[in-house]
């Protein structure tokens, strides 16, 4: 998929200090969430959320449980109700209702999944009876079987997608990027620490166990495991890290199709694109050439048996969530227990809801919006976003490190933001997606439909700015640099992010920061490299860039110094963009809050000033409990900082927080003013 600057955030409309009837609005702060055994200047995160953490202990199902998960649980119940309401009816074949119902029912039919074990599906899917041990047979297998799997969404040794050309943002471009890593990133394959070694051993055991369960003998399963780890490690060593992938210029290498075939002759590109029905490829973007060269080496140097093993493994791993319970248990045992520390899988109904949401997301979204998102909510949110845009413009104006020319262009980019709220104006057409009674075949059909839909709507076509990259029911938000858009789906419009009964202090601290966060992504270390039209181009002066880099280095170094577990530090470079957006969101939202209340100051409520409630509301968004295994995983892979440090890592750099809580140099969280981040 295209890389977007997604963030786990929220948005909603603000209420005035009083309701239309004149009733005073509440503070929105649940005092039970606090733990006043802590002092604000000692550990603000625990002070603001310690009570919530005690009241919401981790269950066996979760490796991390926070405010977002509470909201997702609420949404799961809503979606389940909508799906079951549809499933209870007699639905016309081919209708959206029939597809929703049958996809859900196929995921819920445990008797069918376990009784038949879906081997009639799996064997047809793999088309492999043992090993083929000649290069000729293997080549035919690669040309016939594997291309079909790729069309159905099974991961290959690299990835292909179509999205906006980052230097010609109005037009789409075919992009080839690194892939082939079941574990998702190179660190797990190349790091030598004890935890990484433990994960690799567990991964090999998972491969052996699932291969044997899928019908391979012990010796064959062991060979599959050895071949998979060796080949994936080869590709990993040639791949870029998550941090390196954050540099857009270094990952943009546009060449002609003729140059692609000349520079990478070890891959049958004509056959690859013909497999997808993509005739007439003119140009491509090579994201990470070194990785693609290593794929060439793998195809040339590995044995026929080893090549089949890597492809078979990707297929078995993908299918394991959609066949019998034992396969799913093996899958969860590795990804859930080993990688994240979970103790128990999600119940079947939640997995079935997720399948429908993933496969027919916008169809389900139409039902969700009709019931849970009134039109007036969208209008209110759009008004609030406009208020935050004004505040960001004011923050731009007062920055001493920006030249007047850069400020002018920054305002132009801010004014050009394309704002999406709630749900798309046009919905996806699922009419040619066929859904039946086999869970595996349904998910393969979904994968194939998604690829076909991408090709027919984007290949050799201009960018559709009205496309949504999240469904309306998604509990999230994003900024996309190539369209210069900010998007806030309807699913996030619930407490603790927005409360119609709470005053502006609460709502600006929660939802307001979210909106400001997404807006300032347009000016973070990545977003600042794209102009108002979404093109990857330099628009800052050399001196402005230098001063900007000096300031963001303060943020990077501060988070590098954070020890999240004994001996394990946060990655200030990987999380830099999100940390900058949190900082910018706080600064912009606080300015907007002060603007909104300057003519009608809010009273103290529940013993807290309006300013204190602003920061408490922000902190409560990030209340969570988390397992050590999940912390270790996220430090390697997640561009977002851990919840605790989205609070304690941000407050020491916000002057208004010091003033609100009377923080002095005697407090442990105090950072001298000269050492604070000064970007927004």
C-alpha positions in Angstrom: 0.0 0.0 0.0 1.0 3.6 -0.4 2.7 5.0 2.6 0.6 7.6 4.4 1.4 9.7 7.4 -1.5 8.0 9.3 -1.8 8.7 13.0 -4.1 7.2 15.6 -6.0 10.3 16.3 -9.5 11.8 16.4 -11.7 14.8 15.6 -15.0 16.3 16.3 -16.9 19.6 16.7 -16.6 21.9 19.6 -19.4 23.2 21.8 -19.5 26.7 23.2 -19.2 27.3 26.9 -22.9 26.9 27.4 -25.6 24.9 25.6 -28.2 26.8 23.6 -30.4 26.8 26.6 -27.8 28.4 28.7 -26.9 25.4 30.8 -23.3 25.4 31.9 -21.3 22.6 30.3 -19.4 20.0 32.3 -15.7 19.8 32.6 -15.5 16.5 30.7 -12.8 15.3 33.1 -13.6 12.1 34.9 -12.0 12.6 38.3 -11.8 8.8 38.7 -9.2 8.7 35.9 -6.7 10.6 38.0 -4.2 9.3 40.5 -3.4 12.1 42.9 -0.7 10.1 44.7 1.4 11.4 41.8 2.3 15.1 41.4 1.8 16.7 38.0 5.5 17.7 37.8 6.7 14.3 38.8 4.8 12.1 36.4 2.0 13.9 34.6 0.9 10.8 32.7 0.2 8.8 35.9 -1.3 11.8 37.6 -3.8 12.2 34.8 -4.4 8.5 33.9 -3.4 6.4 36.8 -6.9 5.9 38.0 -8.0 4.9 34.5 -5.2 2.3 34.3 -6.2 0.7 37.6 -9.8 0.5 36.4 -8.9 -1.0 33.0 -6.4 -3.8 33.6 -5.2 -5.8 30.6 -7.3 -8.8 29.8 -5.9 -11.9 28.1 -7.1 -10.7 24.7 -5.0 -7.5 24.7 -1.3 -6.7 24.6 -2.2 -3.0 24.9 -5.5 -1.6 26.0 -6.1 2.2 25.9 -8.7 4.8 25.2 -8.7 4.0 21.5 -9.4 0.4 22.3 -12.4 1.3 24.4 -13.7 3.2 21.4 -13.0 0.3 19.1 -14.8 -2.0 21.4 -17.8 0.3 21.2 -17.6 0.3 17.5 -17.2 -3.5 17.3 -20.6 -3.8 19.1 -22.2 -1.3 16.7 -20.8 -3.0 13.6 -21.8 -6.5 14.9 -25.4 -5.2 15.4 -25.5 -3.8 11.9 -24.1 -7.0 10.4 -26.4 -9.3 12.3 -29.4 -7.2 11.4 -28.5 -7.6 7.7 -27.7 -11.3 8.2 -31.1 -12.0 9.7 -32.9 -11.1 6.5 -33.4 -12.9 3.2 -31.1 -11.0 0.9 -31.1 -10.9 -2.9 -28.1 -12.7 -4.4 -25.5 -10.2 -5.5 -26.7 -7.5 -3.2 -24.4 -5.7 -0.8 -26.5 -7.1 2.0 -26.0 -10.7 0.8 -22.2 -10.1 0.5 -22.0 -8.7 4.0 -24.1 -11.5 5.5 -22.3 -14.3 3.7 -18.8 -13.0 4.4 -19.7 -12.7 8.1 -21.4 -16.1 8.2 -18.5 -17.8 6.5 -16.1 -16.5 9.2 -18.5 -17.6 11.9 -19.2 -21.1 10.7 -16.8 -23.0 12.9 -18.4 -26.4 12.2 -17.7 -26.0 8.4 -14.2 -24.6 9.0 -13.2 -27.4 11.3 -15.3 -30.2 9.9 -14.1 -29.9 6.4 -10.8 -28.3 7.4 -11.1 -26.3 4.1 -8.6 -28.6 2.4 -10.7 -28.6 -0.8 -10.0 -24.8 -0.8 -6.4 -25.0 0.3 -5.3 -27.6 -2.1 -6.9 -25.7 -5.0 -5.3 -22.6 -3.7 -1.8 -24.0 -3.6 -1.9 -26.5 -6.5 1.1 -28.2 -5.0 1.5 -31.9 -4.5 4.7 -32.2 -2.6 7.9 -30.7 -4.1 8.7 -30.1 -7.7 12.4 -30.5 -8.0 13.4 -29.3 -11.5 14.1 -25.7 -12.6 11.7 -26.2 -15.5 8.8 -27.3 -13.4 9.5 -24.6 -10.8 9.6 -22.0 -13.5 6.2 -23.1 -14.8 4.9 -23.1 -11.2 6.2 -19.6 -10.7 4.5 -18.5 -14.0 1.2 -20.2 -13.3 0.5 -20.7 -9.6 2.4 -17.9 -7.9 1.0 -15.2 -10.2 -2.5 -16.3 -9.4 -1.7 -16.1 -5.7 -0.3 -12.6 -6.1 -3.6 -11.6 -7.9 -5.4 -12.9 -4.8 -3.3 -10.8 -2.4 -0.7 -13.3 -1.2 2.6 -11.4 -0.5 5.5 -11.9 -3.0 9.2 -11.2 -2.7 8.5 -7.5 -3.4 5.4 -5.3 -3.5 3.7 -3.4 -6.2 1.1 -0.6 -5.9 -0.3 2.3 -7.8 -0.5 5.8 -6.2 0.3 9.4 -6.7 3.6 10.2 -8.3 5.3 12.1 -5.5 6.8 14.6 -8.0 3.8 14.8 -10.3 1.0 14.5 -7.7 -1.9 14.8 -10.1 -1.0 11.6 -11.8 -0.7 8.0 -10.6 2.5 6.0 -10.9 3.3 2.3 -10.7 5.6 1.8 -7.7 7.8 -1.2 -6.8 9.0 -1.5 -3.2 10.7 -3.9 -0.9 8.8 -6.8 0.6 8.9 -10.5 1.1 9.4 -10.3 4.9 6.8 -12.2 6.8 8.0 -10.5 10.0 7.5 -7.1 8.4 10.8 -5.4 8.8 14.5 -6.1 8.7 15.3 -5.6 12.4 13.8 -9.0 13.3 16.1 -10.8 10.9 19.4 -8.9 11.5 19.4 -7.7 15.1 21.6 -9.7 17.4 20.0 -8.9 20.7 18.4 -11.7 22.9 14.8 -10.7 22.1 15.4 -10.8 18.3 17.1 -14.2 18.6 14.2 -15.5 20.6 11.7 -14.2 18.0 13.6 -15.9 15.1 13.6 -19.2 16.9 9.9 -18.9 17.6 9.3 -18.0 14.0 11.0 -21.1 12.7 9.0 -23.2 15.1 5.8 -21.6 13.8 6.8 -22.4 10.2 7.5 -26.0 11.1 4.3 -26.4 13.1 2.0 -24.9 10.5 3.7 -26.7 7.6 3.2 -30.1 9.4 -0.4 -29.2 10.2 -0.8 -28.3 6.5 0.3 -31.8 5.5 4.0 -31.7 5.1 6.2 -34.3 6.8 8.6 -33.4 9.6 11.7 -33.3 7.4 10.0 -31.3 4.7 8.6 -28.9 7.3 12.1 -28.3 8.7 13.5 -27.6 5.2 10.7 -25.1 4.6 11.6 -23.4 7.8 15.3 -23.2 7.0 14.7 -22.0 3.4 12.2 -19.4 4.5 14.4 -17.9 7.1 17.5 -17.9 4.9 15.8 -16.3 1.9 13.9 -13.7 4.0 17.1 -12.8 5.8 18.8 -12.3 2.5 16.1 -9.9 1.4 16.1 -8.2 4.8 19.8 -7.5 4.8 19.3 -5.6 1.5 16.2 -3.8 2.7 15.9 -0.4 4.4 14.9 0.0 8.0 11.6 1.7 9.1 13.6 4.8 9.9 15.3 4.8 6.5 11.9 4.5 4.8 10.9 7.8 6.3 13.2 9.7 3.8 10.9 10.4 0.8 13.7 11.7 -1.5 15.9 8.6 -0.9 12.9 6.3 -1.7 11.9 8.0 -4.9 13.7 6.6 -8.0 11.6 7.1 -11.1 12.7 5.3 -14.3 11.2 4.2 -17.6 9.9 0.7 -18.2 12.7 0.1 -20.6 15.2 1.1 -17.9 13.5 -1.2 -15.4 13.9 -4.2 -17.7 17.5 -3.2 -18.5 18.6 -2.5 -14.9 16.7 -5.5 -13.3 16.9 -8.2 -16.0 16.6 -11.0 -13.4 12.8 -10.5 -13.1 10.3 -11.2 -15.9 8.7 -7.8 -15.8 6.5 -8.4 -18.9 5.1 -11.5 -17.3 4.7 -9.9 -13.9 2.6 -7.0 -15.2 0.7 -9.1 -17.8 -0.4 -11.3 -14.8 -2.2 -8.3 -13.5 -3.6 -7.2 -16.8 -1.4 -4.1 -16.8 -0.5 -3.5 -20.5 1.3 -0.4 -21.4 3.4 0.4 -18.3 5.5 3.4 -19.2 7.3 4.4 -16.0 7.8 3.0 -12.5 9.2 4.3 -9.2 11.7 2.0 -7.6 11.4 2.6 -3.9 14.4 0.5 -2.7 16.5 -0.8 -5.6 18.9 -2.8 -3.5 16.1 -5.0 -2.2 14.9 -5.7 -5.8 18.4 -6.6 -6.9 18.6 -9.1 -4.1 15.3 -10.6 -5.2 17.0 -11.1 -8.6 19.9 -12.9 -6.9 17.5 -15.1 -4.9 15.6 -16.1 -8.0 18.9 -17.0 -9.7 20.8 -18.6 -6.9 18.3 -20.5 -4.8 17.2 -24.1 -5.6 13.8 -24.8 -7.2 12.7 -26.4 -3.9 13.7 -23.4 -1.8 11.9 -21.0 -4.1 8.7 -23.1 -3.9 9.1 -23.2 -0.1 9.2 -19.4 0.3 6.1 -19.0 -1.9 4.3 -21.9 -0.3 5.0 -20.4 3.1 3.6 -17.0 2.3 0.5 -18.7 1.1 0.1 -21.0 4.1 0.8 -18.1 6.5 -1.8 -15.9 4.8 -4.4 -18.7 4.7 -3.9 -19.8 8.3 -6.3 -17.2 9.7 -9.1 -18.3 7.4 -9.3 -22.1 7.7 -9.5 -24.3 10.7 -9.1 -23.4 14.4 -5.8 -25.2 14.8 -4.2 -23.2 12.0 -5.6 -20.0 13.5 -4.2 -21.1 16.9 -0.7 -21.6 15.5 -0.9 -18.2 13.8 -2.0 -16.5 17.0 0.6 -18.4 19.0 3.3 -16.7 17.1 1.9 -13.3 16.1 -0.2 -12.8 19.2 1.7 -14.5 22.0 5.3 -14.3 21.0 5.4 -10.9 19.3 2.9 -9.1 21.4 2.5 -11.0 24.7 -1.2 -11.6 24.3 -2.6 -14.5 26.2 -5.9 -15.2 24.3 -7.1 -14.7 20.8 -10.0 -12.4 20.0 -13.4 -14.1 20.0 -14.6 -15.4 16.7 -17.3 -12.7 16.3 -14.7 -9.9 16.5 -12.6 -11.6 13.9 -15.6 -12.0 11.7 -16.6 -8.3 12.1 -13.0 -7.4 11.2 -13.2 -9.6 8.1 -16.3 -7.8 6.9 -14.8 -4.4 7.7 -11.6 -5.3 5.8 -13.4 -6.8 2.8 -16.5 -4.6 2.5 -15.4 -1.6 4.5 -17.2 1.2 2.7 -20.4 -0.9 2.3 -20.5 -1.4 6.0 -19.5 2.3 6.4 -22.7 3.3 4.6 -24.8 1.5 7.2 -22.7 2.9 10.0 -23.0 6.5 8.9 -26.7 6.3 8.4 -27.2 5.2 12.0 -24.5 6.8 13.9 -23.3 10.0 12.2 -25.9 12.8 11.7 -25.3 15.4 9.1 -25.1 18.2 11.7 -22.1 16.6 13.3 -20.2 16.8 10.0 -21.0 20.5 9.7 -19.9 21.2 13.2 -16.6 19.4 12.7 -15.9 21.4 9.5 -16.3 24.6 11.5 -13.9 23.5 14.2 -11.3 22.5 11.6 -11.5 26.0 10.2 -10.9 27.4 13.7 -7.8 25.3 14.0 -6.5 26.4 10.6 -6.7 30.0 11.8 -4.7 29.1 14.9 -2.0 27.3 12.9 -1.7 30.3 10.6 -1.2 32.4 13.7 1.5 30.0 14.9 3.2 30.2 11.6 3.3 34.0 11.8 5.1 34.2 15.1 7.9 31.7 14.2 11.3 33.5 14.3 13.0 30.6 12.4 10.8 31.0 9.3 11.6 33.7 6.7 8.8 35.9 5.4 8.9 34.0 2.1 8.6 30.6 3.7 5.8 31.9 5.9 4.0 33.0 2.7 4.3 29.6 1.1 3.4 27.9 4.3 0.2 29.9 4.5 -0.6 28.9 0.9 -0.1 25.2 1.8 -2.3 25.6 4.9 -5.0 27.3 2.9 -4.9 24.5 0.3 -5.6 21.7 2.8 -8.2 19.4 1.4 -10.5 18.5 4.3 -12.4 15.3 4.5 -14.9 14.7 7.4 -17.0 11.7 8.3 -17.5 9.8 5.1 -16.8 9.9 1.3 -19.1 11.7 -1.1 -19.0 8.7 -3.4 -18.8 5.1 -2.3 -16.9 2.1 -3.6 -18.8 -0.2 -6.1 -18.5 -3.8 -5.0 -20.9 -5.2 -7.6 -18.3 -7.5 -9.2 -17.0 -8.9 -5.9 -18.5 -12.4 -5.5 -18.9 -13.7 -1.9 -19.9 -17.3 -1.2 -19.8 -19.7 1.8 -16.1 -20.5 2.0 -14.2 -18.2 4.3 -10.8 -18.7 2.6 -12.1 -18.3 -0.9 -14.0 -15.2 0.2 -10.9 -13.6 1.6 -9.0 -14.5 -1.6 -11.8 -13.0 -3.6 -11.5 -9.8 -1.6 -7.8 -9.7 -2.1 -8.2 -10.1 -5.8 -11.0 -7.6 -6.0 -8.9 -5.0 -4.2 -6.0 -5.4 -6.6 -8.3 -5.2 -9.6 -10.0 -2.2 -8.2 -6.7 -0.4 -7.7 -5.6 -1.2 -11.3 -8.9 -0.2 -13.0 -9.2 3.1 -11.0 -5.5 4.2 -11.0 -3.4 2.5 -13.7 -2.5 5.2 -16.3 -5.2 7.5 -14.7 -5.0 10.8 -12.8 -5.2 10.9 -9.0 -8.7 10.9 -7.6 -8.5 13.4 -4.7 -11.9 12.1 -3.4 -10.5 8.7 -2.6 -10.6 7.8 1.1 -7.8 5.7 2.6 -9.9 4.8 5.7 -13.4 3.7 6.1 -16.0 5.9 7.9 -16.1 3.6 10.9 -12.4 3.7 11.4 -11.2 4.9 14.8 -8.3 6.9 13.4 -7.3 9.9 11.2 -4.6 10.8 8.7 -2.7 13.4 6.7 -1.7 12.5 3.1 1.1 14.6 1.7 0.6 13.9 -2.0 -3.0 15.3 -1.9 -2.3 17.7 1.0 -5.4 16.4 2.7 -6.5 15.8 6.3 -9.1 13.2 6.9 -11.3 12.5 10.0 -13.6 9.5 9.7 -16.9 9.4 11.6 -15.9 6.4 13.8 -13.7 8.6 16.0 -16.5 11.0 17.0 -17.1 9.6 20.5 -15.7 10.3 24.1 -13.0 10.5 25.3 -12.1 12.4 22.1 -15.3 14.5 21.9 -18.0 15.2 24.4 -21.0 17.4 23.4 -21.7 17.9 27.1 -18.2 19.2 27.9 -16.8 22.7 27.5 -14.1 24.0 25.2 -11.3 23.3 27.6 -11.9 19.6 27.4 -12.7 19.4 23.7 -9.9 21.6 22.5 -7.5 19.5 24.7 -8.7 16.2 23.2 -10.1 16.7 19.7 -8.5 20.0 19.1 -5.0 18.6 19.6 -6.0 15.8 17.2 -6.9 18.2 14.5 -3.8 20.3 15.1 -1.7 17.1 15.0 -2.9 16.2 11.5 -2.5 19.7 10.2 1.1 20.0 11.5 1.9 16.7 9.7 2.0 18.9 6.7 5.0 20.7 8.1 6.9 17.9 10.0 10.2 16.4 8.8 8.4 14.6 6.0 5.3 16.7 5.2 7.4 19.8 4.9 9.1 18.3 1.9 5.8 18.5 -0.1 4.3 21.7 -1.5 0.7 22.8 -1.5 0.0 20.6 -4.5 1.4 17.5 -2.9 4.6 17.5 -5.0 7.9 16.4 -3.4 9.9 19.6 -3.9 12.0 21.9 -1.9 10.1 25.1 -1.0 12.0 26.2 2.1 15.0 28.4 2.0 18.4 26.9 2.9 18.6 28.9 6.1 15.0 28.0 7.1 15.8 24.3 6.6 18.9 24.6 8.7 17.1 26.2 11.6 14.3 23.7 11.3 16.7 20.8 11.4 18.4 22.2 14.5 15.0 22.4 16.3 13.8 19.0 15.4 17.1 17.6 16.6 16.1 18.7 20.1 13.0 16.5 19.7 14.9 13.6 18.3 17.5 13.6 21.0 15.0 14.0 23.8 13.1 10.9 22.7 16.3 9.0 22.1 17.1 9.5 25.8 13.8 7.9 27.0 14.3 4.5 28.5 11.0 2.7 27.9 12.2 -0.6 29.5 15.4 -1.4 31.3 18.1 -1.1 28.6 15.7 -0.3 25.8 15.4 3.2 24.5 12.8 4.8 22.3 13.8 5.6 18.7 13.7 9.3 18.3 14.3 9.2 14.6 11.5 6.7 13.8 9.0 8.6 15.9 10.2 12.1 15.0 7.3 12.9 12.6 4.6 11.9 15.1 6.3 13.5 18.0 6.5 16.8 16.1 2.9 16.5 15.2 1.9 16.0 18.8 3.9 19.0 19.8 2.4 21.1 17.0 -1.1 19.8 17.8 -0.7 20.9 21.4 0.6 24.3 20.5 -2.0 25.0 17.8 -5.0 23.7 19.8 -4.0 25.7 22.9 -3.9 28.8 20.8 -7.3 28.0 19.3 -8.7 27.3 22.7 -7.4 30.7 24.0 -8.9 32.4 20.9 -12.3 30.7 21.4 -12.5 31.7 25.1 -10.9 35.1 25.2 -14.2 37.0 25.2 -16.0 34.6 27.6 -13.4 33.0 29.9 -14.4 29.6 31.3 -14.8 29.1 35.1 -12.8 26.7 37.2 -14.7 23.3 37.4 -14.0 20.4 39.7 -11.0 22.3 41.2 -9.3 22.7 37.9 -8.7 25.8 35.8 -9.6 25.7 32.1 -6.0 25.5 31.2 -5.4 22.5 33.5 -8.5 20.7 32.0 -7.1 21.3 28.5 -3.9 19.3 29.4 -5.8 16.6 31.4 -8.1 16.0 28.5 -5.1 15.5 26.2 -3.4 13.1 28.6 -6.6 11.0 29.0 -6.6 10.3 25.3 -3.4 8.3 25.9 -4.3 6.4 29.0 -3.4 2.7 28.4 -1.9 -0.5 29.9 0.7 -2.3 27.8 2.7 -5.5 28.0 6.5 -5.5 27.8 6.5 -7.7 24.6 4.2 -5.1 22.9 6.6 -2.3 24.0 9.5 -4.1 22.5 7.6 -4.7 19.2 6.5 -1.1 18.9 9.9 0.4 19.6 11.1 -1.5 16.5 8.1 -0.9 14.3 5.8 1.9 15.3 6.4 5.6 14.2 4.2 6.7 17.1 5.7 7.1 20.5 4.2 4.9 23.4 1.2 6.4 25.1 3.0 7.3 28.3 5.6 9.3 26.4 3.1 11.0 24.1 2.3 12.8 27.4 5.5 12.9 29.5 7.6 13.4 26.4 5.5 16.4 25.3 4.5 18.3 28.4 8.1 19.4 29.3 8.3 21.3 26.0 5.0 23.2 26.4 5.4 26.5 28.3 1.7 26.7 28.9 1.7 23.4 30.8 4.3 24.8 33.2 2.1 27.8 33.9 -1.1 25.8 34.2 0.3 23.5 36.9 3.0 25.7 38.5 5.8 23.5 37.4 9.2 24.6 38.7 12.8 23.6 38.4 12.4 21.5 41.5 10.0 19.1 39.6 11.5 16.0 38.0 9.8 16.7 34.6 11.2 20.3 34.4 13.3 21.0 31.3 15.1 24.4 31.2 13.5 26.7 28.7 16.6 26.9 26.6 16.5 23.1 26.1 12.8 22.8 25.1 11.6 22.2 21.6 10.8 25.5 19.8 9.1 24.6 16.5 5.5 25.9 16.9 
